[in-house]
Amino acid sequence: MTTRQRLFIGGAWAEPDGGYYEVVDPATEEAVGWAPEASPEQVHAAAAAARTALGPWSRTAPEERAAILARAADVVRRNLVPYAGLAQAESGATTRTARGMQVGVAAARFQRYARVEPVEQPLPPQISEAGPFGGAAVLGALAVRQPVGVVTCITSYNNPWANAAGKVAPALAMGNTVVVKPAPQDPLSVYRMAEALQEAGAPPGVVNVVSGARPEVGEAAVDCPEVDMVSFTGSTAVGQRIAEVCGRSMKRQLMELGGKGAALVFDDADVAAAVAGTATTFSFYSGQICTAPTRVIAQREVYDRMVTELAELARRLTVGDPRDPGTVVGPLISAAHRDRVEAYVELGRKEGARLVAGGRRPPLERGFYVAPALLADCTPDMRVVREEIFGPVVVVVPFDDEEEGIALANDTDYGLIDYVWSRDVARAFRVARRLRAGQVGVNTVGRNMEAPFGGFKKSGVGRDVGSYALHAYGELQAIVWPG
């Protein structure tokens, strides 16, 4: 019999009011376990527990909070293999991704926020002239970061470990308490994270986890009066709904939403490197990642070569069991999402795009697989070019000159991450400055994990990662005194 997971509220494990629902392995379609379905009342109880814990936790010395995060990182590293095995079973990630990019990154994020940073910034003294509030004086000032309060963290299904840790660790480091509502597809890993924090010494109520497949659970976690801030990673449509609810009570928000990243490839680019970077859309989480370079905008001189080499690479990638060391492309998260991705590939063909590679199910008996797809000869008005597919699908659009390339890259509702490929570094940086995206990779798809992360336009609100996350989970307070 598979395990029945309980909720984590106020430092205790609680039976769910709504029973349990099955968590399915997307590679085998077999049960991984049973996740608890919280009631709205239990979500409110979790927020109340977080509120009770907030005062003592926010007054705990930053060094003590940091020590707990460091111990949590140690617990996660010690359990890397079983934790990664569970994450793989829930999300369909390859072994390398589950160990390195999911659990390994989560441990690194806890360790990162175990670093104590100053929360006070002295400001230059100011001479205040005489007025209705008194005579002339020299006034000193201090800017202080204070915790926001109780933070609801709603995480995405593509990375149950790193995404959750990226919210929980900086929020706790700043002295907030949290209610985590994990994605319904893979919530079990987040409960293991709660266990790690409990073992590391996090006091009761500082971390709470409530899951559920019904929308009422997420709605309660957002609308609860005890919640001061919502940190959400997911689709733009859901983010817009959360923003509307938060606006009614002026809750703070941190939103990392959808993406439709442009890879702008100039005629002097290292094409092999551009192909390899773009192909991460196929191989990394099977394209289920908002930072993927899903739109290749290639200058005509290199357009044919980009299409040919991307197609050849896509056909060589091994699709199959993520537990097999030779697998590069694992399954999509669910049958419904597989159907959605396939529908987009067919839509692209109907719109006039040319399917150069993939887009069909491989000959596997079980699992939610789609072979990496490449759609060429696309035009900017096509839905496959404009809408986020969130799967292993790349579209290719030609351009003639720099101005047209920039215009095509910016012709989107999204603005999370774009990429520029050119051997002319001056041009690459000039173009990067003109792209309306929160981050631009110049000749790389890598990320600097101290750089601010977040989106322009419908790709989000706010910035996190590194010290920027501490700002995101803090409120600025000014203290002024006579000098």
N, C-alpha and C positions, 0 to 999 in steps of 0.2 A: 504494500500500500504506500502511495506517495505521501510526502509530508504535508501536513496542514499547518500553515504558518499563521501565527496570531499577530494581532496589532501590537504596537509598542507605544504606550501612552503613560506619561508620568513616571517612567522608569520601570514599568511593569508590563507583562505580556497579557493581553486581554482577548477574550473570545469575541469575534465580530458579530454584531447584531444581524448583519445581512447574509451570514453564511459564508460560503467559499465559492470561488470560481477556478477553473482549470487554467494553468499556465502551460502552454504548448511549445515544444521544441520545434522551431521552424524548419530544421533539417530533417527530422524524423517524423514529425506530426504526432509524436507521443507525449504523454503528460510528463512535465518536469516536477510539478507539485501543485498544491492548492493554495491560492492566495486569499487573504481575508477581505471580505466586502464590508467596509465600515458603514455605519449609518451617519447621517448628518450630525446627530447628537454626539456620536463618538468623535467626530472631527472637532466639534466644539469643545469636547472634553480635553482633547489633545491641545487645543489652543489655550484653554484655561490652565492646563498644567504648565505650558510654556510661559504664560503670564505670571504664574506663581513663582516660577524659577528665575524669571528675568531679573528681579531686584538683586538677589544674592549673586547671580552669575555676572551681571554687569559691573558689580562692585568687586568681583574677584580680581586680583592682580593680573595684569596682562601676561606676566611671566608664568603664572600658574595655569592660565588658559592655554598658553603656548605649550607648556609641558604636557598637557593632556592631548593636544593635537599631535605632538611628537610621539607620544606613546601609541596613539591610534595608528599612526603611520607604521610603527613597528609591528603592531598586531596584524595590519593588512599585509605587510611584506611576509610575515611569518606564515600566513595562510594563503599566500598567492596562488598556489596550485589549486586547492579546492575552491577558493573564491572564483578563480578564472574558469574552472570547470562549470560552475553554476551559471556564471555570466554567459558562457558559450552556449549552454543548453537553453537559456532563456532567449538570447538575442540572435543566435546563429552566427556569431563572430568566429573567425578562424582562431586557432590556438594562439598564434603569434599576436593577433590583435587583442584577444581576451586577456592575455597575460601582460603584454606590454602597454597597449593603448587604453585598456580599460582599468584593470586592477593596478597595474604599475603606475599609471598616471594618477589614479586616485591617491595612492600612497605618497606620491611626489607632491600632490596638492596639499595634503595634510602637513607634510614636512615643510612646505613653503610657508604656510601660515603659522607655523610654530616659530617663525622669526618675528620677534617683537619690533614693531616700528613705532616711531613717535606719533602721538595723536594730537600734539600741541604745536602750534606754529606761532612764534612771537611776531608781531607786526610792528613796523616803524612807528615811533611816537609821533603824535600829531598835535600841532598848536591849534587850540580852539579859541577863537576870538570871543570877546564878551558878548553875551546875548541874554535872552529871556531865562535861560537856565543857569545863569551865573556869570562870574567874571572870567577873564581870559585864563586859560590853563593849558598845561601840557598833558595830553591823555595817552596812556599806554593801552595796548590791546593785545588780545590773544585769541587766535582761532583754534577751537577745540573740536575734535571729532567725537561725537557721542553715538552710542548704539541707537538704531532706529526703534528697536523693540522686538516684538514677535514677528518672525518672518515665515511666510508660507513659501516653501520651495517646491515647485512643480517641475518634474524632470522629464526628459525625453527618453524614448525607448531605444535609441540607437547606441547609447553608451550609459548603462545604468550606474556604473561606478564613477567614471571621471566626471560626468555631468553633475551627479549628486554631490560629489566631493567638492567640485568647483563652486558650489553654492554654500554648502554647509560649513566648510572650513573657514572661509573669510568671514562669514556671518558670525560664527562662534568666536573667532579671534577678535572681532570688534565688540563682543559682549552681548550680542543678540541671542535669543533662543529661537528654535526652529520647529516648524511642523512640516515634514516632508511628505508630499503626495507623489509617489512614483508613478511612472507610466504603467498602465494596466497590463501591457504585454510582458514586462520583465521586472516585476516589483520585488522578487525574492532577494535579489542581490542587495537592495537598499536596506533590507532588514539585517543582513549580515554586517553592513556598515554600521548600523545602530548598535549591534552587539559589540563591534570593535570599539566604538566610542564609549560604551558602557564599561567594557573591560579596562579601557584606558583611564577611567575615573570621571567621566562626564556625569555630573549630578543628575538626579531624577528630574525630568521635565525639560532639561536643556535641549534634548533631541527627542522628537516624537515622530513616528512613522504611521501613516494611515493610508491604506490602499483601497482601490475599488475600481471596478469596470464601469460602474454607472456614473453618469455625468453629475448626479447629485453630490457625490463625494468631492469632486473638484470644485463645484460651485460653493459648497459649504466652506471649503478651505480658503476660498477667495473672499467670500462675503462675510465671514465671521467677524463680529465687532471687536474681538480680542486681537485680531491680526492688524499689524501696522504697515506691513510691506509684503508685496508678492514678487517673487523672483520666478520667472517662467521661461522655459525653453520649449519651443514647439512651433506649430503652424501660425502664420499670420492671422488667419481667420479666428483661431481660438484666442490669440493674443489681443485682437481687437475687442473681443467680448470681455476678456478679463479687464482691459483698460476701461471699458465702460462701467463695469461694476466698481472698480477701484476709484473711479472719478467721483462716484456718489459720496464717498466718505474721505476723499483726498488721501487714499493709501498711496504710499510710495511704490514705485514699480521699477523692475529691471527686466527687460524683455529681450531675449535673443530669439528671433523669429526666422522666417524662411530666407532662402537665398537662391540666386540664379547666376552664379559666378561666371564672369566673362574671362576667358583666356585670350588676350589680345596678342596675336603672334605676327610680328613684323617680318619683312622679307630678309632681314639680316639676322634672324634669330637662330639659335642653336636648335634646329628642328628636332633632333633626337631627344634633347632635354625637354623641349616643349611637349613632345609626344608622351614621354615618360611621366611628366607632371600631370598632363591631362588624363592619362590612363588611371590615375588614382581614383577617378570617378567610378571606374569599373571595379577596382580591387578593394578600395577602402570602405568597409561596411556595406559592400555591394551598392555603392552609390547613395546609401541612406545617410547623407551628411550634408548639412546646409552650406558648408564651406567648399564643396566640390566645384571644380572648374567645368561646369556642364555646358557652357556656351563657348565653343571655339570660334573666335572671330579672326580669320586668317587672311593676310594680305595675298592678293591673287598670285604673286610670284611663288608663294610657298603653299598655296591652297591645295593643289593636287597631291603634293607630297605629304602634307598633314593628313589628308583623307586616307591615302594609301597606307601610310605607316600606322595610323591609328587603327585602321581596319585589320591589318596584319597582326598587330599586337592583341587586339580584342579577341581574334580567333584563336590565339595561342594560349590565352589565359584559361587555366583549369577551373571549371565550375563543378562544385560537388560538396561532399561531406566536409564541413569545416574542421573536423577532427583529423582529417587526413593531412599530413604535413605538406603534400604537394598541392593542396587546394589553395587557389588564390581568391576565387569569388564564391562566397557562401550564399545562403538563401536570403530572400527577403523576409520580413518579420511575420507575415501572415498571408493566407490565401487571398484575402481581400486586397491586400496591397499588391501582391503579385498581379492580380487581375487589373488593378488600376494602372500599373506600369505597362502591362501588355496593351491596354486600351490606348495609352498615350503613343506607343510605337505605331499602332495601327492608325491612329489619328494623324500622325506625322506623314504616313504614306498617303493617306487620303488628301492631306493638304498639299501634296506635291513633292515632299521630301523623298530622297532616294535612300532606302535602307541598304546600307553597304555591308553591315555585319550584324549578326546576333538578333536579339529581340524575341527569340522563341524559347520554349522550354527545352532544356536538355533531356536526353532519354534516361531520366532517373525515376525510379518507382515512387519515391516519396520525397516530400520537401517542397518548399515554395521557391523554386528557382526560375530565373530568367537569364539567358545568355547575354553578356554585355552587348549593347546595341549602339550602332553609329548611324546617325541620320545626316546625310550630306545634301548639298544644294538647297539649304534652307533659306527662308526669307524672314525678315524681322517681324512680319505680321503673323506668322504661324503660332498657334497656341503652344506647340512643343518648344518654341523658342522663348515664349513669354512666361509660361507657367512652370512652377516648380514641380518636377516629376518625382524627385526623391528616390531615384533608383539608378541602376547602371546604364544610363542613357546619355549620350553626348550628341549635341547638334553642332553642325559646322556651317558658318555663314561667311561669305567672302567680303573683302573690302578693298578699296583702291588706294586711298591715301590716309595720312594720319588723322586728319579732321574727321573723315568718315568713320574710321575705326573707333575713335573716341565717342562719336555720336551713337554708333551702334551699341557700344558697351554700356553707355548711360541710358539707352532706350529700354528701360525696365522699371517695374515697380519696386524692385529689390535693390539692396546696396550693402551686402554683408562683406564679401571678399571678392576682389578681382585680381587678375594676374596679367603681367606684361612680360613678353619675351622679346628681347632685342639685345644684340651685342653692343649697340650704341647706348652706353650707360646714361649719358646726358639725356638722350631722347626718352629712355625708359623712365627716368625719374620725372622728366617734364610731363610725360603722359600720365604717370601715376598721380601727380598732383591734380590732374583734371578729371580723374575718375571719381564718381560719386559713390564711394564705397568706404566702409569703416576701416578696411585694411586692404592694402595692395601688396601682392608678392611680386618682386622684381626678379625674374629668372629663377624663381623657386616657388614650391607649394608648401614650404616649411613655415612654421610659426615660431616667433619669439614669445615665450611664455611670460615675459614681463611687459610686453606691449599691450596697449589697451585693445580690448576685443568687444565689438558690438557693431550695429548696423546703421546705415543711413536709410531714409525713406521707410518702406514697410518691412525692413529687416530688423527693426527693433528700436528700443529706447534705452539709453544708458550704456555704460562701459564696465567691463569687469576684467579679470585676470591681473596678476601681480598686485601692485599697490592700488591700482584702479579699483579692484574689487573691494578693498577696505573702504575707499571713498563711497562706493555704491551702497555698502551696507552700513553707512554712517550718516549722521546728521551733523551739519556744521553749526557750532555755537560760538558766538563772539562774547568775550568777557572784556570789559573796558574799566579802567581805573584812572584816577588822577596821578600824574607823575610828580 
